[in-house]
Amino acid sequence: MAVRLRLTRVGKKKQPSYRIVAADSRSPRDGRYLEIVGTYDPRREPSAITVDNEKVIHWLRHGALPSERVRKLLEISGAWEEFEASKAAK
């Protein structure tokens, strides 16, 4: 099973907010997921990003691939740097 870290849309019509989830790459965008690892609210000023770095690093170590947008969000939150540092330490 190929795991991806990606966004799933929640919220009302024309008022999106997103969850960052670990999901099987074959499941639909808003379908079944394995675990919620964070949230992203682009409507706030500045955008609100909440990420559980421990969960994200766990999934990345086990082979999960982030989508382009999620990778940018992880870089903003600092989780990507933590993962790179832990990978280089091995």
NURO-92295 format. One record per atom (N, C-alpha, C, O): chain; atom name; x, y, z. Coordinates in Angstrom, 3 decimals, always signed. Example, Ala and Ser with C-alpha at 12.3 -4.5 7.8 and 13.67 -1.06 7.14 Angstrom:
BEGIN
- ch,at,X,Y,Z
- A,N,+13.190,-5.690,+7.800
- A,CA,+12.300,-4.500,+7.800
- A,C,+13.200,-3.300,+7.800
- A,O,+14.236,-3.319,+8.465
- A,N,+12.850,-2.250,+7.080
- A,CA,+13.670,-1.060,+7.140
- A,C,+12.900,+0.030,+7.870
- A,O,+13.409,+1.138,+8.039
This chain:
BEGIN
- ch,at,X,Y,Z
- A,N,+0.853,-1.176,+0.000
- A,CA,+0.000,+0.000,+0.000
- A,C,+0.900,+1.241,+0.000
- A,O,+1.758,+1.398,+0.868
- A,N,+0.692,+2.102,-0.971
- A,CA,+1.450,+3.356,-1.061
- A,C,+0.704,+4.435,-0.276
- A,O,-0.450,+4.746,-0.568
- A,N,+1.378,+4.995,+0.718
- A,CA,+0.759,+6.011,+1.572
- A,C,+1.202,+7.391,+1.108
- A,O,+2.378,+7.614,+0.819
- A,N,+0.246,+8.315,+1.039
- A,CA,+0.532,+9.696,+0.678
- A,C,+0.048,+10.603,+1.793
- A,O,-0.976,+10.342,+2.424
- A,N,+0.794,+11.669,+2.028
- A,CA,+0.334,+12.734,+2.914
- A,C,-0.292,+13.763,+1.997
- A,O,+0.384,+14.308,+1.124
- A,N,-1.583,+14.039,+2.183
- A,CA,-2.273,+14.955,+1.289
- A,C,-3.386,+15.683,+2.018
- A,O,-3.684,+15.402,+3.179
- A,N,-3.997,+16.631,+1.307
- A,CA,-5.074,+17.425,+1.874
- A,C,-6.410,+16.786,+1.565
- A,O,-6.608,+16.231,+0.484
- A,N,-7.329,+16.864,+2.517
- A,CA,-8.707,+16.476,+2.284
- A,C,-9.569,+17.664,+2.671
- A,O,-9.341,+18.288,+3.707
- A,N,-10.549,+17.979,+1.851
- A,CA,-11.330,+19.202,+2.027
- A,C,-12.470,+18.981,+3.009
- A,O,-13.175,+17.974,+2.945
- A,N,-12.641,+19.928,+3.913
- A,CA,-13.777,+19.954,+4.837
- A,C,-14.300,+21.376,+4.864
- A,O,-13.644,+22.281,+4.348
- A,N,-15.448,+21.592,+5.446
- A,CA,-16.003,+22.935,+5.524
- A,C,-17.198,+23.093,+4.615
- A,O,-17.536,+22.204,+3.833
- A,N,-17.833,+24.252,+4.737
- A,CA,-19.031,+24.524,+3.949
- A,C,-18.677,+24.939,+2.529
- A,O,-17.512,+25.152,+2.193
- A,N,-19.707,+25.046,+1.713
- A,CA,-19.523,+25.493,+0.344
- A,C,-18.910,+26.886,+0.326
- A,O,-19.358,+27.771,+1.055
- A,N,-17.895,+27.088,-0.496
- A,CA,-17.175,+28.354,-0.654
- A,C,-16.424,+28.785,+0.608
- A,O,-15.950,+29.919,+0.681
- A,N,-16.307,+27.893,+1.606
- A,CA,-15.569,+28.184,+2.829
- A,C,-14.685,+26.980,+3.179
- A,O,-14.926,+26.300,+4.177
- A,N,-13.665,+26.721,+2.357
- A,CA,-12.888,+25.504,+2.570
- A,C,-11.907,+25.608,+3.728
- A,O,-11.367,+26.676,+4.017
- A,N,-11.697,+24.500,+4.369
- A,CA,-10.559,+24.290,+5.245
- A,C,-10.141,+22.856,+4.963
- A,O,-10.917,+22.074,+4.414
- A,N,-8.926,+22.513,+5.334
- A,CA,-8.380,+21.226,+4.932
- A,C,-7.775,+20.494,+6.113
- A,O,-7.306,+21.108,+7.071
- A,N,-7.792,+19.171,+6.029
- A,CA,-7.072,+18.324,+6.960
- A,C,-5.886,+17.747,+6.205
- A,O,-5.997,+17.400,+5.029
- A,N,-4.757,+17.648,+6.882
- A,CA,-3.612,+16.953,+6.320
- A,C,-3.710,+15.524,+6.831
- A,O,-3.673,+15.286,+8.039
- A,N,-3.837,+14.572,+5.908
- A,CA,-4.066,+13.184,+6.293
- A,C,-3.052,+12.259,+5.643
- A,O,-2.483,+12.567,+4.596
- A,N,-2.838,+11.121,+6.286
- A,CA,-2.093,+10.018,+5.684
- A,C,-3.149,+9.083,+5.109
- A,O,-4.003,+8.573,+5.834
- A,N,-3.079,+8.862,+3.785
- A,CA,-4.100,+8.055,+3.119
- A,C,-3.471,+7.154,+2.079
- A,O,-2.378,+7.426,+1.581
- A,N,-4.167,+6.080,+1.757
- A,CA,-3.757,+5.218,+0.657
- A,C,-3.856,+6.043,-0.628
- A,O,-4.833,+6.764,-0.832
- A,N,-2.858,+5.936,-1.479
- A,CA,-2.820,+6.765,-2.678
- A,C,-3.963,+6.449,-3.635
- A,O,-4.281,+7.269,-4.496
- A,N,-4.586,+5.286,-3.508
- A,CA,-5.680,+4.916,-4.404
- A,C,-7.040,+5.408,-3.930
- A,O,-8.003,+5.363,-4.696
- A,N,-7.146,+5.872,-2.697
- A,CA,-8.440,+6.328,-2.175
- A,C,-8.764,+7.719,-2.711
- A,O,-7.849,+8.479,-3.028
- A,N,-10.048,+8.070,-2.818
- A,CA,-10.420,+9.394,-3.334
- A,C,-10.017,+10.525,-2.393
- A,O,-9.693,+10.284,-1.230
- A,N,-10.039,+11.755,-2.897
- A,CA,-9.555,+12.914,-2.137
- A,C,-10.224,+13.027,-0.770
- A,O,-9.537,+13.208,+0.235
- A,N,-11.524,+12.925,-0.716
- A,CA,-12.247,+13.063,+0.559
- A,C,-12.663,+11.708,+1.120
- A,O,-13.556,+11.632,+1.963
- A,N,-12.028,+10.654,+0.661
- A,CA,-12.388,+9.308,+1.088
- A,C,-11.686,+8.881,+2.358
- A,O,-11.289,+9.700,+3.186
- A,N,-11.546,+7.583,+2.485
- A,CA,-10.967,+6.980,+3.678
- A,C,-9.504,+7.397,+3.858
- A,O,-8.750,+7.510,+2.892
- A,N,-9.130,+7.620,+5.104
- A,CA,-7.747,+7.963,+5.418
- A,C,-7.291,+7.139,+6.603
- A,O,-8.105,+6.559,+7.322
- A,N,-5.981,+7.091,+6.803
- A,CA,-5.412,+6.304,+7.891
- A,C,-5.311,+7.100,+9.188
- A,O,-5.599,+6.587,+10.269
- A,N,-4.896,+8.371,+9.065
- A,CA,-4.710,+9.189,+10.263
- A,C,-4.685,+10.666,+9.883
- A,O,-4.171,+11.031,+8.826
- A,N,-5.240,+11.510,+10.745
- A,CA,-5.158,+12.959,+10.575
- A,C,-3.872,+13.421,+11.248
- A,O,-3.641,+13.128,+12.421
- A,N,-3.031,+14.146,+10.503
- A,CA,-1.764,+14.603,+11.068
- A,C,-1.697,+16.119,+11.190
- A,O,-0.714,+16.648,+11.710
- A,N,-2.725,+16.835,+10.720
- A,CA,-2.706,+18.291,+10.849
- A,C,-3.899,+18.931,+10.172
- A,O,-4.750,+18.253,+9.596
- A,N,-3.944,+20.263,+10.253
- A,CA,-5.006,+21.031,+9.605
- A,C,-4.412,+22.247,+8.911
- A,O,-3.316,+22.701,+9.238
- A,N,-5.164,+22.759,+7.947
- A,CA,-4.751,+23.939,+7.192
- A,C,-5.989,+24.766,+6.897
- A,O,-6.939,+24.271,+6.290
- A,N,-5.984,+26.030,+7.326
- A,CA,-7.103,+26.937,+7.069
- A,C,-6.590,+28.130,+6.266
- A,O,-6.026,+29.060,+6.842
- A,N,-6.777,+28.118,+4.941
- A,CA,-6.246,+29.192,+4.100
- A,C,-7.038,+30.492,+4.184
- A,O,-6.578,+31.522,+3.690
- A,N,-8.217,+30.466,+4.796
- A,CA,-9.077,+31.651,+4.820
- A,C,-8.674,+32.646,+5.901
- A,O,-9.068,+33.810,+5.835
- A,N,-7.915,+32.223,+6.873
- A,CA,-7.453,+33.157,+7.913
- A,C,-6.326,+34.008,+7.379
- A,O,-5.686,+33.668,+6.384
- A,N,-6.094,+35.114,+8.048
- A,CA,-5.001,+36.003,+7.644
- A,C,-4.054,+36.165,+8.817
- A,O,-4.448,+36.849,+9.762
- A,N,-2.891,+35.632,+8.863
- A,CA,-2.270,+34.713,+7.901
- A,C,-2.861,+33.316,+8.011
- A,O,-3.537,+33.001,+8.991
- A,N,-2.613,+32.484,+7.018
- A,CA,-3.158,+31.124,+6.981
- A,C,-2.764,+30.354,+8.240
- A,O,-1.638,+30.459,+8.726
- A,N,-3.715,+29.581,+8.756
- A,CA,-3.473,+28.805,+9.976
- A,C,-3.047,+27.389,+9.602
- A,O,-3.767,+26.676,+8.903
- A,N,-1.873,+26.993,+10.074
- A,CA,-1.353,+25.651,+9.821
- A,C,-1.046,+25.009,+11.161
- A,O,-0.300,+25.567,+11.966
- A,N,-1.621,+23.831,+11.405
- A,CA,-1.344,+23.072,+12.617
- A,C,-0.891,+21.687,+12.195
- A,O,-1.626,+20.977,+11.508
- A,N,+0.306,+21.295,+12.597
- A,CA,+0.855,+20.003,+12.196
- A,C,+1.411,+19.294,+13.425
- A,O,+2.114,+19.899,+14.235
- A,N,+1.092,+18.003,+13.559
- A,CA,+1.690,+17.172,+14.605
- A,C,+2.982,+16.598,+14.021
- A,O,+2.958,+15.592,+13.312
- A,N,+4.102,+17.244,+14.325
- A,CA,+5.381,+16.884,+13.719
- A,C,+5.777,+15.434,+13.975
- A,O,+6.360,+14.793,+13.101
- A,N,+5.471,+14.909,+15.157
- A,CA,+5.842,+13.530,+15.468
- A,C,+5.132,+12.546,+14.550
- A,O,+5.747,+11.604,+14.050
- A,N,+3.837,+12.762,+14.326
- A,CA,+3.084,+11.872,+13.447
- A,C,+3.573,+11.982,+12.009
- A,O,+3.702,+10.974,+11.315
- A,N,+3.846,+13.212,+11.560
- A,CA,+4.314,+13.422,+10.186
- A,C,+5.650,+12.718,+9.980
- A,O,+5.833,+12.021,+8.982
- A,N,+6.576,+12.890,+10.904
- A,CA,+7.892,+12.265,+10.773
- A,C,+7.763,+10.745,+10.803
- A,O,+8.476,+10.046,+10.082
- A,N,+6.859,+10.234,+11.632
- A,CA,+6.612,+8.791,+11.664
- A,C,+6.197,+8.291,+10.280
- A,O,+6.747,+7.303,+9.792
- A,N,+5.241,+8.955,+9.648
- A,CA,+4.769,+8.514,+8.335
- A,C,+5.843,+8.686,+7.266
- A,O,+5.981,+7.833,+6.389
- A,N,+6.597,+9.764,+7.327
- A,CA,+7.657,+9.971,+6.339
- A,C,+8.749,+8.910,+6.470
- A,O,+9.277,+8.442,+5.461
- A,N,+9.092,+8.530,+7.693
- A,CA,+10.097,+7.485,+7.904
- A,C,+9.632,+6.139,+7.373
- A,O,+10.445,+5.318,+6.949
- A,N,+8.322,+5.914,+7.398
- A,CA,+7.776,+4.651,+6.916
- A,C,+7.423,+4.699,+5.428
- A,O,+6.720,+3.817,+4.935
- A,N,+7.898,+5.713,+4.710
- A,CA,+7.764,+5.712,+3.256
- A,C,+6.634,+6.526,+2.669
- A,O,+6.415,+6.464,+1.459
- A,N,+5.913,+7.281,+3.462
- A,CA,+4.829,+8.104,+2.919
- A,C,+5.405,+9.249,+2.098
- A,O,+6.417,+9.842,+2.471
- A,N,+4.761,+9.554,+0.987
- A,CA,+5.187,+10.649,+0.125
- A,C,+4.209,+11.802,+0.259
- A,O,+3.003,+11.588,+0.138
- A,N,+4.682,+13.018,+0.506
- A,CA,+3.767,+14.163,+0.599
- A,C,+3.416,+14.694,-0.787
- A,O,+4.221,+14.608,-1.714
- A,N,+2.218,+15.241,-0.922
- A,CA,+1.859,+15.933,-2.158
- A,C,+2.642,+17.242,-2.204
- A,O,+3.257,+17.626,-1.208
- A,N,+2.629,+17.930,-3.341
- A,CA,+3.396,+19.172,-3.470
- A,C,+2.952,+20.211,-2.448
- A,O,+3.790,+20.826,-1.789
- A,N,+1.647,+20.413,-2.308
- A,CA,+1.132,+21.412,-1.380
- A,C,+1.456,+21.037,+0.057
- A,O,+1.850,+21.899,+0.843
- A,N,+1.299,+19.774,+0.411
- A,CA,+1.584,+19.342,+1.782
- A,C,+3.071,+19.511,+2.082
- A,O,+3.438,+19.889,+3.195
- A,N,+3.927,+19.237,+1.106
- A,CA,+5.360,+19.425,+1.348
- A,C,+5.666,+20.890,+1.657
- A,O,+6.473,+21.174,+2.543
- A,N,+5.040,+21.815,+0.948
- A,CA,+5.236,+23.237,+1.223
- A,C,+4.746,+23.593,+2.626
- A,O,+5.393,+24.364,+3.335
- A,N,+3.608,+23.031,+3.023
- A,CA,+3.078,+23.294,+4.365
- A,C,+4.012,+22.714,+5.437
- A,O,+4.204,+23.321,+6.491
- A,N,+4.584,+21.548,+5.165
- A,CA,+5.513,+20.945,+6.120
- A,C,+6.787,+21.773,+6.233
- A,O,+7.364,+21.874,+7.315
- A,N,+7.230,+22.366,+5.128
- A,CA,+8.402,+23.242,+5.179
- A,C,+8.121,+24.481,+6.012
- A,O,+8.983,+24.939,+6.762
- A,N,+6.909,+25.027,+5.883
- A,CA,+6.524,+26.211,+6.664
- A,C,+6.464,+25.872,+8.149
- A,O,+6.925,+26.649,+8.985
- A,N,+5.893,+24.704,+8.481
- A,CA,+5.731,+24.331,+9.890
- A,C,+7.026,+23.851,+10.534
- A,O,+7.125,+23.809,+11.761
- A,N,+8.018,+23.490,+9.728
- A,CA,+9.287,+23.019,+10.272
- A,C,+9.411,+21.510,+10.355
- A,O,+10.473,+21.005,+10.719
- A,N,+8.362,+20.777,+10.031
- A,CA,+8.401,+19.317,+10.115
- A,C,+9.341,+18.726,+9.071
- A,O,+10.004,+17.722,+9.330
- A,N,+9.402,+19.342,+7.896
- A,CA,+10.257,+18.812,+6.842
- A,C,+11.732,+18.895,+7.237
- A,O,+12.494,+17.966,+6.969
- A,N,+12.143,+19.995,+7.870
- A,CA,+13.530,+20.137,+8.306
- A,C,+13.871,+19.099,+9.376
- A,O,+14.966,+18.536,+9.373
- A,N,+12.927,+18.847,+10.293
- A,CA,+13.148,+17.828,+11.318
- A,C,+13.344,+16.457,+10.683
- A,O,+14.213,+15.691,+11.099
- A,N,+12.526,+16.150,+9.667
- A,CA,+12.640,+14.864,+8.986
- A,C,+13.981,+14.750,+8.271
- A,O,+14.646,+13.718,+8.360
- A,N,+14.380,+15.804,+7.562
- A,CA,+15.664,+15.783,+6.858
- A,C,+16.828,+15.625,+7.845
- A,O,+17.782,+14.896,+7.572
- A,N,+16.746,+16.306,+8.982
- A,CA,+17.799,+16.207,+9.987
- A,C,+17.878,+14.798,+10.572
- A,O,+18.971,+14.271,+10.780
- A,N,+16.731,+14.192,+10.835
- A,CA,+16.720,+12.829,+11.386
- A,C,+17.203,+11.833,+10.349
- A,O,+17.838,+10.837,+10.694
- A,N,+16.908,+12.089,+9.080
- A,CA,+17.358,+11.199,+8.005
- A,C,+18.871,+11.299,+7.835
- A,O,+19.534,+10.291,+7.593
- A,N,+19.421,+12.503,+7.958
- A,CA,+20.861,+12.698,+7.817
- A,C,+21.628,+12.129,+9.006
- A,O,+22.787,+11.740,+8.865
- A,N,+20.992,+12.075,+10.178
- A,CA,+21.639,+11.570,+11.379
- A,C,+21.839,+10.056,+11.330
- A,O,+22.701,+9.520,+12.026
- A,N,+21.047,+9.369,+10.513
- A,CA,+21.162,+7.901,+10.437
- A,C,+22.374,+7.476,+9.693
- A,O,+22.617,+6.279,+9.540
